[in-house]
Amino acid sequence: MKNKFFLILFFAANCFFVNAQDQIVDQVVGVVGSKSILLSDIENQYIQMGVGGEVNNFETKCQILEELMLQKMLLNQADLDSVVVTDEQVEGETERRLRYFISQIGSEKKLEEYFKKSIVEIKDELKESIRDQIMIDDVQKKISGDLKATPSEVKAYYNTIPKDSLPKVSAQVEVAQIVKSPIVTKESKVEARERLAEMRDRIIKGEDFAKIAILYSEDPGSAKKGGELGFYSRGELYPEFEAVAFALKDKELSDIIETKAGYHIIQMIERRGEQINVRHILIQAQVTTEAMLAAQALLDSVATLISTNKMTFEEAAQKYSDDDTKNNGGIILNQYAGTSKIDVDKVDPSLFFVVDKMRVGEISKPVISRTADGKQAYRIVKLNFRSDPHIANLKDDYQLIQDVALADKKARTMTEWVNKKKATTFVQINGSYLGCDFKYNWFKK
């Protein structure tokens, strides 16, 4: 249900429910500069939101209208500023978003069934809104993109919040890690290459690439789709993989290549301008028990160096960790907010069971984990911070309050910008919306 709701929100601005337009006697309900808003724009978004009868219908439609008014104001400014959006930008963003939402809903077929349209139709209808959104984002960045919330502004904003209105913050932790990947032996690499070479020979002799990928590929994300990756632009894949993939011709099969993930063979499916869709088979060199034990022993030694104050955890992470977090003192960032504090209910289960019983400042014993590309490794973790559920305060929740203060500053800046632009921009709204409680006072110059 979460996936479906998210998709509805995303596609709401794209007017996919064309059938609904056939039932609406259309008319212009708003104008901003040279941009018009139709009644069908509002009604279609309203339908897609799935608003129930218990919600104030008029109030919801007022909110939709105001959001569209703001978008048109920003688009009108983009025209005045001569903002240029290339076809490559639109194509790349369209493919990126489609890949994401296909992964959310499960497959292209499910997405087509949900919207009762083909992928081609969905993509074509999506492009125009994406072009507009890129232009809107460009203008918004010029208005508020460089804004910061200073410590004094954060404190001042916090002091304006009534004490009984302060948000309750979930239990949170801050965790740092040092990851050690086991050394892969030459023998394991040779064996992996030989396995993949046998598969390549079978494909050359006529066996279906997709079937072999389903059976043997060690990339769980693409294996079930016959190895197909979907469309990618340059700079989005492993450099070694990308260099070979972009050079392939239609249906051509590559030689074996090596990346951080393992060994691959690639086959071209389709090329669209500067984007390609390929399928691949990934085979990874197997790690020996001896190599895993060596990684474990090394981390035991590192933990001893830290506990005897011969090295800080941050220094050890920089020197010994095989993970990108080493450049951040080993700290694992919150993927949802980009901060170091992670809500306990959003901590990866394999990590949660390690830190759940730890004390702040304690370092764990080496535990088995998975790297970003799915390989086995060992890691030690340190619990830097833990909080119980509490009312937000500046000491423990500065980043959270700073984010809210910055959002408030950006909202006030946008209001000032809209009020200024209204004085020199033609704005008209249908009289049937006079009763709307707008955030921006569109009716006054």
C-alpha positions as CSV (number, residue, x, y, z in Angstrom):
1,M,0.0,0.0,0.0
2,K,2.9,2.4,0.7
3,N,4.3,1.8,-2.7
4,K,0.9,2.5,-4.4
5,F,0.4,5.6,-2.4
6,F,3.9,6.9,-3.2
7,L,3.3,6.3,-6.9
8,I,0.0,8.1,-6.8
9,L,1.7,11.1,-5.3
10,F,4.5,11.0,-7.8
11,F,2.3,10.7,-10.9
12,A,-0.4,13.1,-9.6
13,A,1.1,16.0,-11.5
14,N,1.2,14.2,-14.8
15,C,-2.6,14.0,-15.6
16,F,-2.5,10.3,-16.5
17,F,-6.2,9.8,-16.0
18,V,-7.2,11.2,-19.4
19,N,-10.5,9.4,-19.3
20,A,-11.6,11.6,-16.5
21,Q,-11.2,14.7,-18.8
22,D,-13.9,13.3,-21.0
23,Q,-16.4,13.7,-18.2
24,I,-15.4,17.3,-17.3
25,V,-16.7,20.4,-19.0
26,D,-13.3,22.1,-19.1
27,Q,-12.6,25.7,-18.5
28,V,-9.7,28.0,-17.5
29,V,-9.8,28.5,-13.7
30,G,-6.5,30.3,-13.2
31,V,-3.9,32.3,-15.2
32,V,-0.4,33.2,-14.1
33,G,1.5,35.3,-16.7
34,S,1.3,33.2,-19.9
35,K,0.4,30.0,-18.1
36,S,-3.1,28.7,-17.7
37,I,-4.7,26.2,-15.3
38,L,-7.6,24.1,-16.4
39,L,-10.4,22.7,-14.3
40,S,-9.4,19.3,-15.6
41,D,-5.9,19.8,-14.1
42,I,-7.5,20.2,-10.6
43,E,-10.1,17.4,-11.1
44,N,-7.6,14.9,-12.4
45,Q,-5.2,15.4,-9.5
46,Y,-8.1,15.3,-7.1
47,I,-9.2,11.9,-8.5
48,Q,-5.7,10.5,-8.4
49,M,-5.3,11.5,-4.7
50,G,-8.2,9.2,-3.9
51,V,-9.7,11.7,-1.6
52,G,-12.5,10.2,0.5
53,G,-15.9,11.8,1.2
54,E,-14.9,12.6,4.8
55,V,-12.4,15.2,3.5
56,N,-13.5,18.8,2.8
57,N,-13.6,18.6,-1.0
58,F,-13.4,22.3,-1.7
59,E,-10.5,22.8,0.7
60,T,-8.5,20.0,-1.0
61,K,-9.2,21.5,-4.5
62,C,-8.1,24.9,-3.2
63,Q,-4.8,23.4,-2.1
64,I,-4.3,21.7,-5.5
65,L,-5.1,25.0,-7.3
66,E,-2.6,26.9,-5.1
67,E,0.2,24.4,-5.8
68,L,-0.5,24.7,-9.5
69,M,-0.5,28.5,-9.3
70,L,2.9,28.4,-7.6
71,Q,4.2,26.0,-10.3
72,K,2.9,28.3,-13.1
73,M,4.5,31.3,-11.4
74,L,7.9,29.5,-11.3
75,L,7.5,28.3,-14.9
76,N,6.6,31.8,-16.0
77,Q,9.8,33.0,-14.4
78,A,11.8,30.2,-16.0
79,D,10.5,31.6,-19.4
80,L,11.6,35.1,-18.4
81,D,15.0,33.8,-17.3
82,S,15.4,31.8,-20.6
83,V,16.0,28.6,-18.6
84,V,17.2,25.9,-21.1
85,V,16.4,22.2,-20.5
86,T,18.0,19.7,-22.9
87,D,16.4,16.6,-24.3
88,E,19.2,14.6,-22.7
89,Q,18.3,16.0,-19.3
90,V,14.7,15.1,-19.7
91,E,15.4,11.6,-21.1
92,G,17.9,10.8,-18.3
93,E,15.6,12.0,-15.5
94,T,12.6,10.1,-17.1
95,E,14.5,6.9,-17.2
96,R,15.9,7.3,-13.7
97,R,12.4,7.9,-12.2
98,L,10.8,5.1,-14.2
99,R,13.5,2.7,-12.9
100,Y,12.9,3.8,-9.4
101,F,9.1,3.4,-9.5
102,I,9.3,0.1,-11.4
103,S,11.5,-1.1,-8.5
104,Q,8.9,0.2,-6.0
105,I,5.9,-1.4,-7.6
106,G,7.7,-4.6,-8.7
107,S,7.9,-4.7,-12.5
108,E,7.1,-2.9,-15.7
109,K,4.1,-5.1,-16.2
110,K,2.6,-4.1,-12.8
111,L,3.2,-0.4,-13.5
112,E,1.4,-0.8,-16.9
113,E,-1.4,-2.6,-15.2
114,Y,-1.8,0.0,-12.5
115,F,-2.0,2.9,-15.0
116,K,-3.6,0.9,-17.8
117,K,-1.0,2.3,-20.2
118,S,2.1,0.9,-21.8
119,I,5.5,1.9,-20.6
120,V,6.0,4.0,-23.8
121,E,2.8,5.9,-23.1
122,I,3.6,6.5,-19.5
123,K,7.1,7.7,-20.4
124,D,5.8,10.1,-23.1
125,E,3.3,11.6,-20.7
126,L,5.9,11.8,-18.0
127,K,8.4,13.7,-20.1
128,E,6.5,17.0,-20.3
129,S,6.0,17.2,-16.6
130,I,9.7,16.4,-16.0
131,R,10.8,19.1,-18.3
132,D,8.6,21.5,-16.4
133,Q,9.9,20.2,-13.0
134,I,13.5,20.7,-14.1
135,M,12.7,24.3,-15.0
136,I,10.9,24.8,-11.7
137,D,13.8,23.4,-9.7
138,D,16.2,25.7,-11.5
139,V,14.1,28.8,-10.5
140,Q,13.7,27.5,-6.9
141,K,17.4,27.1,-6.5
142,K,17.9,30.7,-7.6
143,I,15.4,31.8,-5.0
144,S,16.4,29.7,-2.0
145,G,19.0,27.2,-2.9
146,D,21.8,29.0,-1.2
147,L,20.0,29.7,2.1
148,K,21.5,28.5,5.4
149,A,20.1,28.4,8.9
150,T,22.7,29.9,11.2
151,P,23.1,28.7,14.9
152,S,21.5,31.9,16.1
153,E,18.6,31.5,13.7
154,V,18.1,27.8,14.7
155,K,18.0,28.9,18.4
156,A,15.6,31.7,17.7
157,Y,13.3,29.4,15.7
158,Y,13.4,26.8,18.5
159,N,12.4,29.5,21.0
160,T,9.3,30.4,19.0
161,I,7.9,26.9,19.2
162,P,5.4,26.6,22.1
163,K,6.6,24.0,24.5
164,D,3.5,21.9,24.2
165,S,4.0,21.9,20.4
166,L,7.6,20.5,20.3
167,P,7.7,17.3,18.4
168,K,8.4,13.9,20.0
169,V,11.6,12.3,18.7
170,S,11.9,8.6,18.4
171,A,14.7,6.6,20.0
172,Q,17.9,7.2,17.9
173,V,21.4,5.9,17.7
174,E,24.6,7.0,16.0
175,V,26.9,4.1,15.0
176,A,30.3,4.0,13.4
177,Q,31.9,0.9,11.7
178,I,35.2,-0.5,10.4
179,V,34.6,-3.0,7.6
180,K,37.2,-5.5,6.5
181,S,36.6,-7.5,3.3
182,P,38.4,-10.9,3.1
183,I,41.1,-11.2,0.6
184,V,40.0,-13.2,-2.5
185,T,42.6,-15.8,-3.6
186,K,43.9,-16.0,-7.2
187,E,42.5,-19.6,-7.3
188,S,39.0,-18.3,-6.5
189,K,39.2,-15.7,-9.2
190,V,40.4,-18.2,-11.8
191,E,37.5,-20.5,-10.8
192,A,35.0,-17.7,-11.1
193,R,36.3,-16.7,-14.6
194,E,36.2,-20.3,-15.8
195,R,32.6,-20.7,-14.6
196,L,31.6,-17.6,-16.5
197,A,33.6,-18.5,-19.6
198,E,31.6,-21.8,-19.8
199,M,28.4,-19.8,-19.6
200,R,29.6,-17.5,-22.4
201,D,30.4,-20.5,-24.6
202,R,26.9,-21.9,-24.1
203,I,25.4,-18.5,-25.1
204,I,27.6,-18.4,-28.2
205,K,26.5,-21.9,-29.1
206,G,22.8,-20.7,-29.0
207,E,21.6,-21.0,-25.5
208,D,19.4,-18.1,-24.2
209,F,21.3,-15.4,-22.3
210,A,18.3,-14.6,-20.2
211,K,17.7,-18.2,-19.1
212,I,21.3,-18.6,-18.0
213,A,21.2,-15.3,-16.1
214,I,18.1,-16.4,-14.2
215,L,19.7,-19.7,-13.3
216,Y,23.3,-18.6,-12.4
217,S,23.8,-14.9,-12.2
218,E,24.8,-13.7,-8.7
219,D,23.2,-10.3,-9.1
220,P,19.9,-10.8,-7.3
221,G,18.4,-7.5,-8.6
222,S,18.7,-8.4,-12.3
223,A,18.9,-12.2,-12.3
224,K,15.2,-12.6,-12.0
225,K,14.7,-10.3,-15.0
226,G,17.1,-12.4,-17.2
227,G,20.0,-10.1,-16.3
228,E,18.3,-7.0,-17.7
229,L,19.4,-3.7,-16.0
230,G,17.1,-1.2,-17.7
231,F,18.3,2.1,-19.2
232,Y,21.4,3.8,-17.9
233,S,23.3,6.9,-18.9
234,R,27.1,7.3,-18.7
235,G,28.4,7.7,-15.2
236,E,25.8,5.5,-13.5
237,L,27.6,2.1,-13.7
238,Y,31.0,0.7,-12.8
239,P,33.6,2.5,-15.0
240,E,35.0,-0.8,-16.4
241,F,31.4,-2.2,-17.0
242,E,30.3,1.1,-18.6
243,A,33.3,1.3,-21.0
244,V,32.5,-2.1,-22.5
245,A,28.7,-1.8,-22.4
246,F,28.5,1.5,-24.3
247,A,30.8,0.1,-27.0
248,L,28.6,-3.0,-27.7
249,K,26.5,-3.2,-30.9
250,D,22.9,-4.5,-31.0
251,K,22.8,-8.1,-29.5
252,E,26.6,-8.2,-29.3
253,L,28.1,-10.3,-26.4
254,S,31.1,-8.9,-24.5
255,D,34.2,-10.7,-23.3
256,I,34.6,-11.3,-19.6
257,I,35.2,-8.1,-17.6
258,E,36.1,-7.5,-13.9
259,T,34.6,-4.8,-11.6
260,K,34.4,-4.4,-7.8
261,A,31.3,-6.6,-7.9
262,G,32.9,-9.5,-9.6
263,Y,33.1,-10.9,-13.2
264,H,30.6,-10.0,-15.9
265,I,29.5,-10.8,-19.4
266,I,27.2,-8.2,-21.0
267,Q,24.8,-8.3,-24.0
268,M,23.4,-5.2,-25.6
269,I,19.6,-5.0,-25.7
270,E,18.8,-1.5,-26.9
271,R,20.4,1.9,-27.3
272,R,18.4,5.1,-27.1
273,G,20.5,8.2,-27.8
274,E,23.0,8.5,-24.9
275,Q,21.4,5.7,-22.9
276,I,21.7,1.9,-23.1
277,N,19.8,-1.1,-21.8
278,V,21.9,-4.2,-21.3
279,R,21.7,-7.6,-19.6
280,H,24.5,-9.2,-17.7
281,I,25.6,-12.2,-15.8
282,L,27.6,-11.7,-12.6
283,I,29.8,-14.4,-11.1
284,Q,31.7,-13.6,-7.9
285,A,34.9,-15.3,-6.7
286,Q,34.2,-17.4,-3.6
287,V,35.8,-16.4,-0.4
288,T,37.6,-19.1,1.6
289,T,37.1,-19.8,5.3
290,E,40.7,-19.0,5.9
291,A,40.3,-15.5,4.3
292,M,37.2,-14.8,6.4
293,L,39.1,-15.9,9.6
294,A,42.0,-13.6,8.7
295,A,39.7,-10.6,8.3
296,Q,38.1,-11.4,11.7
297,A,41.5,-11.6,13.3
298,L,42.6,-8.3,11.8
299,L,39.6,-6.5,13.2
300,D,40.2,-8.1,16.7
301,S,43.7,-6.5,16.6
302,V,42.2,-3.2,15.5
303,A,39.7,-3.2,18.3
304,T,42.5,-3.9,20.8
305,L,44.5,-0.9,19.4
306,I,41.5,1.3,19.9
307,S,40.6,0.0,23.4
308,T,44.2,0.6,24.6
309,N,44.1,4.2,23.2
310,K,46.9,3.6,20.7
311,M,44.5,4.7,17.9
312,T,41.2,6.4,17.8
313,F,38.2,4.7,16.1
314,E,38.2,7.4,13.5
315,E,41.9,6.9,12.7
316,A,41.5,3.2,12.6
317,A,38.5,3.5,10.2
318,Q,40.6,5.7,7.9
319,K,43.5,3.2,7.9
320,Y,41.8,-0.2,7.9
321,S,38.2,0.1,6.7
322,D,37.3,-1.1,3.2
323,D,34.0,0.9,3.3
324,D,33.3,4.4,2.1
325,T,32.3,5.4,5.6
326,K,36.0,5.5,6.5
327,N,36.1,9.0,5.2
328,N,33.5,10.0,7.7
329,G,35.1,8.5,10.8
330,G,33.2,5.3,10.0
331,I,29.9,6.9,10.8
332,I,26.9,5.2,9.1
333,L,24.6,7.9,7.7
334,N,20.8,8.0,7.9
335,Q,19.9,7.2,4.3
336,Y,16.5,8.9,4.7
337,A,17.7,12.2,6.2
338,G,21.5,12.3,5.4
339,T,22.3,12.8,9.2
340,S,24.3,10.7,11.6
341,K,21.3,10.0,13.9
342,I,19.2,7.0,12.8
343,D,15.7,6.2,14.3
344,V,16.0,2.8,16.0
345,D,13.1,1.4,14.0
346,K,15.0,2.2,10.7
347,V,18.3,0.6,11.7
348,D,19.2,-2.4,9.5
349,P,18.2,-5.5,11.5
350,S,21.6,-7.1,11.2
351,L,23.1,-3.9,12.8
352,F,20.3,-3.4,15.3
353,F,20.9,-6.8,17.0
354,V,24.6,-5.8,17.4
355,V,24.1,-2.4,19.0
356,D,20.8,-3.1,20.9
357,K,22.6,-4.3,24.1
358,M,25.8,-2.1,23.7
359,R,26.7,0.8,25.9
360,V,27.6,4.2,24.5
361,G,31.3,4.2,23.6
362,E,31.5,0.4,23.5
363,I,33.0,-1.4,20.5
364,S,31.6,-4.7,19.3
365,K,33.4,-7.9,18.5
366,P,33.9,-8.6,14.8
367,V,30.5,-9.7,13.2
368,I,29.7,-10.8,9.7
369,S,28.1,-8.3,7.5
370,R,27.4,-7.6,3.8
371,T,29.0,-4.9,1.7
372,A,27.1,-2.6,-0.6
373,D,27.7,-5.0,-3.5
374,G,26.4,-8.0,-1.5
375,K,29.8,-9.6,-0.6
376,Q,30.5,-11.1,2.9
377,A,32.8,-9.1,5.2
378,Y,33.5,-8.6,8.9
379,R,33.0,-5.4,10.8
380,I,33.3,-3.9,14.2
381,V,30.9,-1.2,15.3
382,K,31.0,1.5,17.9
383,L,27.9,3.0,19.5
384,N,28.6,6.7,19.6
385,F,25.1,7.9,20.8
386,R,21.8,6.6,22.0
387,S,18.7,8.5,23.0
388,D,15.3,7.4,24.4
389,P,12.1,8.7,22.9
390,H,12.0,12.4,24.0
391,I,10.7,15.9,23.3
392,A,13.0,17.6,20.8
393,N,15.7,19.8,22.3
394,L,18.6,21.8,20.9
395,K,21.3,19.6,22.6
396,D,20.3,16.2,21.2
397,D,18.3,17.2,18.1
398,Y,20.1,20.2,16.7
399,Q,20.2,18.8,13.1
400,L,16.5,18.1,13.2
401,I,15.6,21.5,14.4
402,Q,18.1,23.1,12.0
403,D,16.4,21.3,9.1
404,V,12.9,22.5,10.2
405,A,14.2,26.1,10.7
406,L,15.8,26.1,7.2
407,A,12.5,24.8,5.7
408,D,10.7,27.6,7.5
409,K,13.2,30.2,6.2
410,K,12.8,28.9,2.6
411,A,9.0,29.0,2.9
412,R,9.2,32.7,4.1
413,T,11.6,33.5,1.3
414,M,9.3,31.9,-1.3
415,T,6.3,33.9,0.1
416,E,8.3,37.2,-0.2
417,W,9.2,36.2,-3.8
418,V,5.6,35.4,-4.8
419,N,4.3,38.6,-3.3
420,K,7.0,40.6,-5.2
421,K,6.3,38.8,-8.5
422,K,2.5,39.2,-8.2
423,A,3.0,43.0,-8.5
424,T,4.4,42.6,-12.0
425,T,2.7,39.4,-13.2
426,F,-0.8,39.0,-14.5
427,V,-2.7,36.7,-12.1
428,Q,-6.4,35.7,-12.4
429,I,-8.5,33.1,-10.6
430,N,-12.0,32.0,-11.3
431,G,-14.5,33.6,-8.9
432,S,-15.7,30.1,-7.8
433,Y,-12.5,29.9,-5.8
434,L,-13.0,33.2,-3.9
435,G,-13.7,31.3,-0.7
436,C,-10.3,29.5,-0.7
437,D,-8.0,30.1,2.2
438,F,-4.8,30.5,0.2
439,K,-1.3,30.6,1.8
440,Y,-0.3,33.2,-0.8
441,N,-2.8,36.1,-1.3
442,W,-3.3,35.6,-5.0
443,F,-6.3,38.0,-5.1
444,K,-4.3,41.1,-4.1
445,K,-1.6,42.9,-6.1
